[in-house]
Amino acid sequence: MEYFELQPLRIPSGWTVQYNNFSEYDLEKDGEKYRFELVEDLLQLKNHNLLIDLGYIRLWMLQGNMCYTL
């Protein structure tokens, strides 16, 4: 099983990482074999009453989309 590094992030002070599963997986480079990296819960950041949630819609399906919610 391949291990993918997490995406490097620059997070300003005041933000808290609730969870981070946002890896450097690249479908074109790494292939379909590792499509389990495409999950709905990739990254969540919180700052007071703001929440940023990053996920991949259509779990494990290659025709899915990234979804950013604020």
PyMOL commands that set and color helices and strands:
alter all, ss='L'
color gray80, all
select helices_A, chain A and resi 27-30+32-37
alter helices_A, ss='H'
color red, helices_A
select strands_A, chain A and resi 16-20+43-47+50-57+65-69
alter strands_A, ss='S'
color yellow, strands_A
deselect
rebuild
show_as cartoon
